[in-house]
Amino acid sequence: MSRDNYNPDIDIEAAQGAAALSLRTVPVADLVIRLYAAASQTEPDYVVTDDDGQEFGPLFGEHVEPRHGGWR
């Protein structure tokens, strides 16, 4: 069941909330590109570890560029 079944006006409400906070809505693909860029910049200077000191692997695995649409 999708979120739209619970609240069919969710997109309208999200747009109104973003406008009220002066936020710009960005396409999901752009957000993923930004997330990838931010996560890639943490290595090698910053490594995420668990409570036992074990390092987590790269957030996006071994892919070196986006699989859909390439670099923008």
N, CA and C atoms as an extended XYZ file, in Angstrom:
216
Properties=species:S:1:pos:R:3:atomname:S:1:resname:S:1:resid:I:1 pbc="F F F"
N         0.855       -1.171        0.000 N   MET     1
C         0.000        0.000        0.000 CA  MET     1
C         0.900        1.232        0.000 C   MET     1
N         0.641        2.158       -0.904 N   SER     2
C         1.481        3.355       -0.988 CA  SER     2
C         0.987        4.443       -0.055 C   SER     2
N         1.831        5.435        0.138 N   ARG     3
C         1.457        6.546        1.009 CA  ARG     3
C         0.267        7.312        0.459 C   ARG     3
N         0.061        7.272       -0.860 N   ASP     4
C        -1.053        7.995       -1.481 CA  ASP     4
C        -2.404        7.451       -1.041 C   ASP     4
N        -2.464        6.169       -0.687 N   ASN     5
C        -3.716        5.589       -0.215 CA  ASN     5
C        -4.105        6.157        1.144 C   ASN     5
N        -3.105        6.532        1.931 N   TYR     6
C        -3.376        7.102        3.247 CA  TYR     6
C        -3.690        8.594        3.166 C   TYR     6
N        -3.023        9.273        2.248 N   ASN     7
C        -3.216       10.711        2.114 CA  ASN     7
C        -3.041       11.093        0.649 C   ASN     7
N        -4.127       11.114       -0.105 N   PRO     8
C        -4.013       11.416       -1.528 CA  PRO     8
C        -3.517       12.831       -1.818 C   PRO     8
N        -3.563       13.723       -0.837 N   ASP     9
C        -3.115       15.105       -1.030 CA  ASP     9
C        -1.683       15.330       -0.563 C   ASP     9
N        -0.923       14.259       -0.359 N   ILE    10
C         0.415       14.383        0.209 CA  ILE    10
C         1.328       15.257       -0.631 C   ILE    10
N         1.248       15.149       -1.956 N   ASP    11
C         2.121       15.954       -2.807 CA  ASP    11
C         1.780       17.438       -2.704 C   ASP    11
N         0.504       17.740       -2.637 N   ILE    12
C         0.070       19.133       -2.484 CA  ILE    12
C         0.529       19.670       -1.130 C   ILE    12
N         0.335       18.876       -0.084 N   GLU    13
C         0.741       19.300        1.257 CA  GLU    13
C         2.261       19.464        1.359 C   GLU    13
N         3.005       18.584        0.707 N   ALA    14
C         4.464       18.698        0.719 CA  ALA    14
C         4.901       19.979        0.007 C   ALA    14
N         4.266       20.283       -1.122 N   ALA    15
C         4.593       21.513       -1.852 CA  ALA    15
C         4.256       22.748       -1.027 C   ALA    15
N         3.129       22.714       -0.334 N   GLN    16
C         2.741       23.839        0.515 CA  GLN    16
C         3.728       24.009        1.673 C   GLN    16
N         4.134       22.909        2.272 N   GLY    17
C         5.101       22.959        3.365 CA  GLY    17
C         6.445       23.501        2.896 C   GLY    17
N         6.893       23.046        1.741 N   ALA    18
C         8.158       23.530        1.184 CA  ALA    18
C         8.079       25.024        0.886 C   ALA    18
N         6.957       25.461        0.318 N   ALA    19
C         6.779       26.881        0.011 CA  ALA    19
C         6.758       27.711        1.294 C   ALA    19
N         6.090       27.222        2.330 N   ALA    20
C         6.010       27.952        3.591 CA  ALA    20
C         7.385       28.105        4.238 C   ALA    20
N         8.268       27.139        4.001 N   LEU    21
C         9.614       27.184        4.564 CA  LEU    21
C        10.646       27.759        3.587 C   LEU    21
N        10.158       28.246        2.453 N   SER    22
C        11.028       28.797        1.391 CA  SER    22
C        12.044       27.766        0.912 C   SER    22
N        11.617       26.515        0.817 N   LEU    23
C        12.483       25.451        0.331 CA  LEU    23
C        12.210       25.206       -1.145 C   LEU    23
N        13.251       24.894       -1.865 N   ARG    24
C        13.127       24.569       -3.280 CA  ARG    24
C        12.999       23.051       -3.392 C   ARG    24
N        12.042       22.576       -4.162 N   THR    25
C        11.917       21.131       -4.357 CA  THR    25
C        12.862       20.723       -5.484 C   THR    25
N        13.530       19.601       -5.269 N   VAL    26
C        14.548       19.124       -6.192 CA  VAL    26
C        14.165       17.720       -6.644 C   VAL    26
N        14.359       17.393       -7.926 N   PRO    27
C        14.068       16.033       -8.394 CA  PRO    27
C        14.897       14.991       -7.634 C   PRO    27
N        14.329       13.817       -7.451 N   VAL    28
C        14.985       12.747       -6.700 CA  VAL    28
C        16.343       12.404       -7.302 C   VAL    28
N        16.449       12.377       -8.627 N   ALA    29
C        17.728       12.043       -9.267 CA  ALA    29
C        18.818       13.019       -8.841 C   ALA    29
N        18.487       14.303       -8.742 N   ASP    30
C        19.470       15.301       -8.309 CA  ASP    30
C        19.864       15.074       -6.850 C   ASP    30
N        18.909       14.696       -6.026 N   LEU    31
C        19.215       14.428       -4.622 CA  LEU    31
C        20.162       13.245       -4.474 C   LEU    31
N        19.958       12.208       -5.284 N   VAL    32
C        20.833       11.034       -5.228 CA  VAL    32
C        22.240       11.412       -5.671 C   VAL    32
N        22.358       12.241       -6.700 N   ILE    33
C        23.677       12.697       -7.161 CA  ILE    33
C        24.371       13.481       -6.059 C   ILE    33
N        23.644       14.358       -5.381 N   ARG    34
C        24.219       15.134       -4.279 CA  ARG    34
C        24.636       14.228       -3.118 C   ARG    34
N        23.792       13.235       -2.797 N   LEU    35
C        24.116       12.300       -1.726 CA  LEU    35
C        25.374       11.524       -2.061 C   LEU    35
N        25.475       11.050       -3.290 N   TYR    36
C        26.650       10.306       -3.725 CA  TYR    36
C        27.909       11.167       -3.596 C   TYR    36
N        27.810       12.418       -4.049 N   ALA    37
C        28.960       13.324       -3.982 CA  ALA    37
C        29.377       13.564       -2.530 C   ALA    37
N        28.412       13.786       -1.659 N   ALA    38
C        28.723       14.041       -0.244 CA  ALA    38
C        29.326       12.806        0.414 C   ALA    38
N        28.758       11.634        0.137 N   ALA    39
C        29.268       10.403        0.743 CA  ALA    39
C        30.651       10.066        0.206 C   ALA    39
N        30.907       10.368       -1.049 N   SER    40
C        32.205       10.070       -1.648 CA  SER    40
C        33.302       10.953       -1.076 C   SER    40
N        32.952       12.132       -0.623 N   GLN    41
C        33.947       13.062       -0.106 CA  GLN    41
C        34.407       12.703        1.300 C   GLN    41
N        33.735       11.785        1.958 N   THR    42
C        34.130       11.433        3.322 CA  THR    42
C        35.342       10.512        3.355 C   THR    42
N        35.597        9.779        2.266 N   GLU    43
C        36.718        8.845        2.233 CA  GLU    43
C        37.934        9.535        1.656 C   GLU    43
N        39.144        9.299        2.020 N   PRO    44
C        39.577        8.393        3.072 CA  PRO    44
C        39.708        9.080        4.433 C   PRO    44
N        39.409       10.381        4.478 N   ASP    45
C        39.614       11.135        5.714 CA  ASP    45
C        38.662       10.749        6.840 C   ASP    45
N        37.484       10.292        6.495 N   TYR    46
C        36.490        9.960        7.508 CA  TYR    46
C        35.899        8.604        7.182 C   TYR    46
N        35.991        7.685        8.103 N   VAL    47
C        35.474        6.337        7.914 CA  VAL    47
C        34.425        6.079        8.983 C   VAL    47
N        33.276        5.564        8.575 N   VAL    48
C        32.201        5.258        9.509 CA  VAL    48
C        32.420        3.863       10.072 C   VAL    48
N        32.336        3.757       11.406 N   THR    49
C        32.514        2.464       12.056 CA  THR    49
C        31.330        2.164       12.969 C   THR    49
N        31.162        0.885       13.293 N   ASP    50
C        30.115        0.510       14.237 CA  ASP    50
C        30.675        0.583       15.657 C   ASP    50
N        29.896        0.162       16.624 N   ASP    51
C        30.315        0.246       18.026 CA  ASP    51
C        31.555       -0.597       18.342 C   ASP    51
N        31.803       -1.622       17.529 N   ASP    52
C        32.962       -2.483       17.744 CA  ASP    52
C        34.193       -2.041       16.958 C   ASP    52
N        34.077       -0.916       16.242 N   GLY    53
C        35.205       -0.406       15.478 CA  GLY    53
C        35.334       -0.975       14.075 C   GLY    53
N        34.366       -1.792       13.658 N   GLN    54
C        34.400       -2.351       12.313 CA  GLN    54
C        33.973       -1.278       11.309 C   GLN    54
N        34.757       -1.134       10.236 N   GLU    55
C        34.445       -0.140        9.223 CA  GLU    55
C        33.283       -0.584        8.348 C   GLU    55
N        32.405        0.362        8.043 N   PHE    56
C        31.348        0.108        7.070 CA  PHE    56
C        31.935        0.260        5.685 C   PHE    56
N        31.425       -0.511        4.743 N   GLY    57
C        31.864       -0.384        3.359 CA  GLY    57
C        31.310        0.889        2.741 C   GLY    57
N        31.699        1.186        1.509 N   PRO    58
C        31.193        2.379        0.839 CA  PRO    58
C        29.666        2.350        0.750 C   PRO    58
N        29.070        3.504        0.933 N   LEU    59
C        27.614        3.617        0.908 CA  LEU    59
C        27.026        3.144       -0.412 C   LEU    59
N        27.715        3.423       -1.508 N   PHE    60
C        27.197        3.082       -2.822 CA  PHE    60
C        27.923        1.911       -3.456 C   PHE    60
N        28.612        1.118       -2.681 N   GLY    61
C        29.299       -0.045       -3.224 CA  GLY    61
C        30.456        0.353       -4.118 C   GLY    61
N        30.713       -0.429       -5.116 N   GLU    62
C        31.869       -0.210       -5.981 CA  GLU    62
C        31.550        0.564       -7.249 C   GLU    62
N        30.320        1.040       -7.409 N   HIS    63
C        29.962        1.790       -8.611 CA  HIS    63
C        30.649        3.143       -8.575 C   HIS    63
N        31.324        3.490       -9.644 N   VAL    64
C        32.084        4.735       -9.656 CA  VAL    64
C        31.333        5.895      -10.295 C   VAL    64
N        30.231        5.634      -10.951 N   GLU    65
C        29.412        6.703      -11.489 CA  GLU    65
C        27.952        6.251      -11.504 C   GLU    65
N        27.008        7.192      -11.536 N   PRO    66
C        25.590        6.830      -11.519 CA  PRO    66
C        25.242        5.876      -12.657 C   PRO    66
N        24.381        4.922      -12.370 N   ARG    67
C        23.964        3.949      -13.372 CA  ARG    67
C        22.887        4.476      -14.292 C   ARG    67
N        22.112        5.467      -13.839 N   HIS    68
C        21.005        6.000      -14.626 CA  HIS    68
C        21.281        7.444      -14.980 C   HIS    68
N        21.540        7.730      -16.227 N   GLY    69
C        21.670        9.106      -16.652 CA  GLY    69
C        23.080        9.655      -16.651 C   GLY    69
N        24.053        8.964      -16.086 N   GLY    70
C        25.412        9.460      -16.078 CA  GLY    70
C        25.598       10.710      -15.261 C   GLY    70
N        26.758       11.292      -15.390 N   TRP    71
C        27.064       12.526      -14.637 CA  TRP    71
C        26.345       13.688      -15.252 C   TRP    71
N        25.955       14.631      -14.414 N   ARG    72
C        25.298       15.845      -14.923 CA  ARG    72
C        26.248       17.003      -14.849 C   ARG    72
